[in-house]
Amino acid sequence: MVHAPLPNDQLEPKAERHLWGHFSSLGHSVDGTSIIERGEGCYVWDNHGKQYLDGLAGLYTTQVGYGRPELAKAAGDQTAQLGFFPIWTYAHPKAVELAARLADLSPGNLNRVFFTSGGSEAVESAFKLARQYFHEIGEHDRYKVISRNLAYHGTTMGALSITGLEFAKTPFEPLVPGALKVDNTLDFARAYDGDPDLLGVAAANQIEQCILDAGPETVAAVFLEPVQNAGGCFVPPDGYFARVREICDQYGVLLVSDEVICAYGRLGEMFGSQALDYQADIITTAKGLTSGHSPLGAVLVSDKVAEPFADTDHVFQHGFTFAGHPVSCAVALANLDIIEDDNLLAHVRTNASTFIDALAPLADLPIVSEVRGMGYFYGIELMKDVDNGVFFSDDEAQELIRGFLSLRLADLGLLCRADARGEPVIQLSPPLIAGPDEFDFMASVIQQALTEAMARMSTVA
Ligand SMILES: Cc1ncc(COP(=O)(O)O)c(C=O)c1O
């Protein structure tokens, strides 16, 4: 018997009763917005037929957009041929092919690929790998990891410890010991009053100070996103990553580039570290690897880090049943084909300036303090009164974001992220196939929603 789908009018009540939405309060699993039913290109439709431009690519994920028959075919063919097999002690052809292809595409000698099911598992795996690596080479005291305030690195206990968002961590304390934090580059830049040309070096030197304070012989790794997402697209100042690399080399610390968002074209190169010109020891990826069409993460590991695991006495004691799933690997290969065949990296590089030009006039609104980002990844930061330097209080920010902007932007047909984890910010990260029409639509909807937000604020005040 074929199970009948739920009638449309049952979807919202059943969701409210049964679906536990992530980072959502119970009873509001769909957060008052939409149940998304279908996608095509840069657009999705909800269960009432309303069309939205997906300005966030799902969740920084659908690089090639929706409805690609190549991805459906790859998933279908692989399901028919071998619908599942683990990569614990076995392999399957698609995992081998994808690992070799990623090794080939990645910068430097990142020649080993450890698959996961998603981004948190990728970060968790990199954390454990860094710790076991030092254990294997006899540097047993190196267990601490450094990351930046506000940065999001995932929700499993290790990845959460690396995350710099207090609200996400507090309910789960105590977390994994030894997860140290430094300022993110935006907070550092705003407090900095030294030579502007040395800003990047000075921001990176915080990491050196943290290593020295912790005891260099105790620090295993530094976890950094190329462009930090949480807080709203913090592009690092010039010289930052060159100096971070120097510091890591000097103190024997691994540099992990968390590219769960920034890989696979988001910044106009296959990997975010290529766009910002630095070499990581480990790159963590997920999301865009399959354009989200099937769950998969990949940790790219340098020859140096893999070397101690070369013989059977030194197994990396870690794995997941679904990691490197054959259907996901087949989808990832087809997704990489599309990225290459459709020249999406060049498309992003060529169109990034048109994107920022479309968004730039938003900075003239009295509520917008900054428009920043790169590639296909932008944040529009909001302030209560830019001219007089007045920030929103936490309550005001929540009311603006949750009480008005998120819903209004969706109402106007734009899905994007309105967030208040640092200063309130609207974030855009559309599918990489987006072009000038989509940029103009995003800019005009945001312009309208912010203009209404300002009118609302003056009425409330
Ligand atoms: C930089 C970064 N790392 C890790 C993660 C966790 O990925 P996932 O949600 O797939 O577990 C995310 C998710 O957004 C992320 O942005």
The ligand as an SDF file (V2000), in Angstrom:
LIG
                    3D

 16 16  0  0  0  0  0  0  0  0999 V2000
   31.8660   27.0910    9.6970 C   0  0  0  0  0  0  0  0  0  0  0  0
   30.9370   25.9860   10.0920 C   0  0  0  0  0  0  0  0  0  0  0  0
   31.4400   24.8850   10.6630 N   0  0  0  0  0  0  0  0  0  0  0  0
   30.6480   23.8410   11.0090 C   0  0  0  0  0  0  0  0  0  0  0  0
   29.2860   23.8990   10.8030 C   0  0  0  0  0  0  0  0  0  0  0  0
   28.4100   22.7370   11.2020 C   0  0  0  0  0  0  0  0  0  0  0  0
   27.9150   22.1040   10.0700 O   0  0  0  0  0  0  0  0  0  0  0  0
   26.6350   21.1370   10.1570 P   0  0  0  0  0  0  0  0  0  0  0  0
   25.4610   22.0300   10.4200 O   0  0  0  0  0  0  0  0  0  0  0  0
   26.6020   20.5020    8.7990 O   0  0  0  0  0  0  0  0  0  0  0  0
   26.8780   20.1610   11.2330 O   0  0  0  0  0  0  0  0  0  0  0  0
   28.7220   25.0230   10.2040 C   0  0  0  0  0  0  0  0  0  0  0  0
   27.2750   25.1040    9.9540 C   0  0  0  0  0  0  0  0  0  0  0  0
   26.7410   26.0830    9.5050 O   0  0  0  0  0  0  0  0  0  0  0  0
   29.5650   26.1070    9.8470 C   0  0  0  0  0  0  0  0  0  0  0  0
   29.0700   27.2180    9.3060 O   0  0  0  0  0  0  0  0  0  0  0  0
  1  2  1  0
  2  3  1  0
  2 15  2  0
  3  4  2  0
  4  5  1  0
  5  6  1  0
  5 12  2  0
  6  7  1  0
  7  8  1  0
  8  9  2  0
  8 10  1  0
  8 11  1  0
 12 13  1  0
 12 15  1  0
 13 14  2  0
 15 16  1  0
M  END
$$$$
